[in-house]
Amino acid sequence: MNEPVAPEELLDFPCHYTFKAIGVNGKSFSTAISAAARQHALVPQDAIHLRPSGKGNYQSVSLVVWLENYQQLTDIYARMKIVTGLKMLL
């Protein structure tokens, strides 16, 4: 039987990692998600992709971030989880 693998061993650091947040449609949501990631990693403007939902009520914000270690990953997720308007975080 295989032994459980620690979450930090699932990725080879450093690496590019894509965060995807889904929330209310609006500039403040996408800005807050980007700011949450920028507190812990460099996020170039061209690494941010916005996509509105079909009816325009929600949007997905995808960020491709260069991570140096597992702690950055968990810190960014923790910051994103408290963003107002967040509905789902992948």
C-alpha contacts under 8 A as a table, 3 or more apart, distances in Angstrom:
res1	aa1	res2	aa2	distance
5	V	9	E	6.65
5	V	10	L	7.36
6	A	9	E	5.46
6	A	10	L	7.15
7	P	10	L	5.51
7	P	11	L	7.97
8	E	11	L	6.39
8	E	70	Y	5.64
9	E	12	D	7.05
11	L	15	C	7.71
12	D	15	C	6.48
13	F	67	L	6.84
13	F	68	E	5.67
13	F	69	N	5.59
13	F	70	Y	7.54
14	P	66	W	7.06
14	P	67	L	5.45
14	P	68	E	4.30
14	P	69	N	6.22
15	C	66	W	5.68
15	C	67	L	5.46
15	C	68	E	6.77
16	H	64	V	6.42
16	H	65	V	5.48
16	H	66	W	4.47
16	H	67	L	6.11
17	Y	64	V	5.58
17	Y	65	V	5.31
17	Y	66	W	6.34
17	Y	67	L	6.80
18	T	62	S	6.57
18	T	63	L	5.47
18	T	64	V	4.41
18	T	65	V	6.26
19	F	62	S	5.61
19	F	63	L	5.23
19	F	64	V	6.52
19	F	65	V	7.69
19	F	89	L	7.74
19	F	90	L	6.34
20	K	60	S	6.67
20	K	61	V	5.60
20	K	62	S	4.39
20	K	63	L	6.50
20	K	89	L	5.97
20	K	90	L	5.13
21	A	33	I	7.46
21	A	60	S	5.61
21	A	61	V	5.21
21	A	62	S	6.52
21	A	80	M	7.93
21	A	86	L	7.02
21	A	87	K	7.72
21	A	88	M	5.89
21	A	89	L	4.54
21	A	90	L	6.24
22	I	58	Y	6.95
22	I	59	Q	5.71
22	I	60	S	4.34
22	I	61	V	6.31
22	I	86	L	6.09
22	I	87	K	5.60
22	I	88	M	5.04
22	I	89	L	6.26
23	G	29	F	6.97
23	G	58	Y	5.43
23	G	59	Q	5.68
23	G	60	S	6.55
23	G	85	G	5.32
23	G	86	L	4.33
23	G	87	K	4.82
23	G	88	M	6.73
24	V	29	F	6.61
24	V	57	N	6.23
24	V	58	Y	4.41
24	V	59	Q	6.09
24	V	85	G	5.32
24	V	86	L	6.81
24	V	87	K	7.56
25	N	29	F	6.97
25	N	52	P	6.81
25	N	56	G	6.70
25	N	57	N	5.47
25	N	58	Y	4.31
25	N	59	Q	4.92
26	G	29	F	5.68
26	G	30	S	6.84
26	G	59	Q	7.76
27	K	30	S	5.42
27	K	31	T	6.01
28	S	31	T	5.09
28	S	32	A	6.01
29	F	32	A	5.16
29	F	33	I	6.25
29	F	83	V	7.50
29	F	84	T	7.15
29	F	85	G	6.59
29	F	86	L	7.75
30	S	33	I	5.19
30	S	34	S	6.19
30	S	50	L	7.71
30	S	61	V	6.25
31	T	34	S	5.18
31	T	35	A	6.05
32	A	35	A	5.00
32	A	36	A	6.11
32	A	83	V	6.46
33	I	36	A	5.14
33	I	37	A	6.56
33	I	61	V	7.60
33	I	80	M	5.92
33	I	83	V	6.76
34	S	37	A	5.31
34	S	38	R	6.12
34	S	43	V	7.52
34	S	48	I	7.76
34	S	63	L	7.57
35	A	38	R	4.91
35	A	39	Q	6.32
36	A	39	Q	5.56
36	A	40	H	7.59
36	A	76	I	6.35
36	A	79	R	5.33
36	A	80	M	5.69
37	A	40	H	5.72
37	A	41	A	6.08
37	A	42	L	7.81
37	A	43	V	7.12
37	A	76	I	5.25
37	A	79	R	7.41
37	A	80	M	7.37
38	R	41	A	5.06
38	R	42	L	5.71
38	R	43	V	5.89
39	Q	76	I	7.77
40	H	72	Q	6.09
40	H	75	D	7.05
40	H	76	I	6.45
41	A	65	V	6.96
41	A	66	W	7.02
41	A	67	L	6.94
41	A	72	Q	7.27
42	L	65	V	6.84
42	L	66	W	7.04
43	V	47	A	6.47
43	V	48	I	7.71
43	V	63	L	7.42
43	V	64	V	7.28
43	V	65	V	5.81
43	V	66	W	7.82
44	P	47	A	5.33
44	P	48	I	7.33
45	Q	48	I	5.71
46	D	49	H	7.59
47	A	62	S	7.88
47	A	63	L	5.55
47	A	64	V	5.21
47	A	65	V	7.36
48	I	61	V	6.93
48	I	62	S	5.73
48	I	63	L	4.68
48	I	64	V	6.81
49	H	61	V	5.75
49	H	62	S	5.09
49	H	63	L	6.50
50	L	59	Q	6.74
50	L	60	S	5.75
50	L	61	V	4.77
50	L	62	S	6.53
51	R	59	Q	5.39
51	R	60	S	5.22
51	R	61	V	6.70
52	P	55	K	7.93
52	P	56	G	5.49
52	P	57	N	7.51
52	P	58	Y	5.88
52	P	59	Q	4.08
52	P	60	S	6.37
53	S	56	G	4.90
53	S	57	N	6.38
53	S	58	Y	5.25
53	S	59	Q	5.45
53	S	60	S	7.60
54	G	57	N	7.93
55	K	58	Y	7.78
56	G	59	Q	7.24
67	L	70	Y	7.63
67	L	72	Q	6.40
67	L	73	L	6.94
68	E	72	Q	7.07
69	N	72	Q	5.71
69	N	73	L	7.03
70	Y	73	L	5.10
70	Y	74	T	6.48
71	Q	74	T	5.24
71	Q	75	D	6.02
72	Q	75	D	5.06
72	Q	76	I	6.08
73	L	76	I	5.39
73	L	77	Y	6.35
74	T	77	Y	5.18
74	T	78	A	6.10
75	D	78	A	5.10
75	D	79	R	6.30
76	I	79	R	5.17
76	I	80	M	6.13
77	Y	80	M	5.09
77	Y	81	K	6.10
78	A	81	K	5.31
78	A	82	I	7.10
79	R	82	I	5.80
79	R	83	V	7.12
80	M	83	V	5.41
80	M	89	L	7.87
81	K	86	L	7.17
81	K	89	L	7.36
82	I	86	L	7.71
83	V	86	L	5.88
86	L	89	L	7.47
